[in-house]
Amino acid sequence: MTEQTNVAIEMAHICQSLAYPDERHGGEVLAERFQVAAYSPEFFEMLAIITGVTHQLEAALVSEQVHPAIVANATGHLQAIREAFSRQGLHGPWKGIGSQSLGAAHSDPILHLSGTLRSLDYIKPSPEELQEIIADARDLLQWLEEHEIEESDFIRLCIMDGVRRFIFRLEKIGFLGWPHAVESLKEVVGAYLALERGYIPAEMPKTGAMMKKVTGALDLPIKILSKAREAKDNIEFVGLVYKGAVKPGLAFIAALLPSP
């Protein structure tokens, strides 16, 4: 079943999973941990998401008008965490800057911020649901790679790109990556809606088959997102309602897209 979590909780969990001594350089350790090639585009995307979360937490501390003493203390710990992903952290022995910057001395205070920064709460899938979501997305991606459509085939390629990013962010960064995976899901929905506007059922059977495949693959994540609280960081779920569509079309989740 889904459960409520908080950005601070998931950030602390990531830190805890990486806070172990290792003689190798930080770049090697992180590449192995997240199963990406060291210093590849995927490697830097992963680092950007993790360090971006630390800045997100800092911004929330200010926007929620937390006591200045707490802000100063938390900011110090967040800066220390970022050191693990800095040039020094990546090129030096992980047992030095890396593991120490992510240890309990810095991650525990971040964990405790979850009770203060309630605007950063969000709903996440269970481990079992996450595996089902990834399996469905992989099945969809394989199908899309094997089937072209009659018109606007570039939209199929856009959907494929969004699905790939969706899978990457879930597989590599786990529940901390869930809100960022949703951003990729928005890309998929946006491309899908563009395709749907030009869909003529009698003339485009291949497109219709693809639309059914997409809606089926997204069924579970949309159900989970329908439970989400409103206005999570840059993810706006205002008025999101799951309507249980039973025919091709994703217009019923247009509210996933950022409000104008």
Phi, psi and omega in degrees: 000154178294160177214158179275139177222190182213148180305320180296320179298312183291327176296316179297321179296319178298315179300314182299324181288344182251356186274064177228146182287141179207135183288339183288165176294152182303322180300320179294317182297314182293321178298318179292316182298319184259004175056051174227161177288134181302131176064022174276169176305321179294323178299313182286332174296318178299314179296322181296321180293314183294311180292329177298325178295323179296322177289326176298318178295319178299315180297322180293323178300322180284314184294332180268006175055048176289152182307135183307325180295320178291320179300312181298317181294312182294322179299321177298317180292322180293321176296321178296318178298319179297333179301328180298332184254012179277177178303317180295319180293324183284326186259352177260169177302133184298331181293346178273259184297314187303294185294327180288322180292334183259001183290178185302330181301331180251328183281326180298316177299328178291319177304319183290344178290343184299330179283342181265320184264067184290341177293345180261014172292148171204163179268133178237154178287160174287165177304322179292318178295321180300316179296322178294319179298315181294318179298316178297319181293321179294319177298317178298315181299316179298318180297316181296325179292335185261351185230121172270165179240170188292312184234158173051047183294341178297333178292323175302318179294323177296319178296319178300317179299317179296320180294320178300314179294323178302311180295315182302313184291328177285318184287321187272327187241000173061221187288335173296330180276354183302310179299327179285328175295325179297326176299320177292324177297324176298322178298318179297314181296317180298316178295320180298315181296326176296321178291319184299327182297331180256014185281126175242103187309314185292336186253350188226064181296324180294320177296318178300319179296320179294320181297319177296320181295318181294313182297323179294319182292332183266003185302309184293311179300326179292322177299320180292317181295333180294344179268353188290148174287165186280155170054061177267106179050238180266012179253109185257117181253029185300123177070017182292125179222127177275121187254006175061053180299142181239011178224167180306137177139139177239018180298336181291348176244024178302336179293349174295330184285149182304138178291145181292000000 
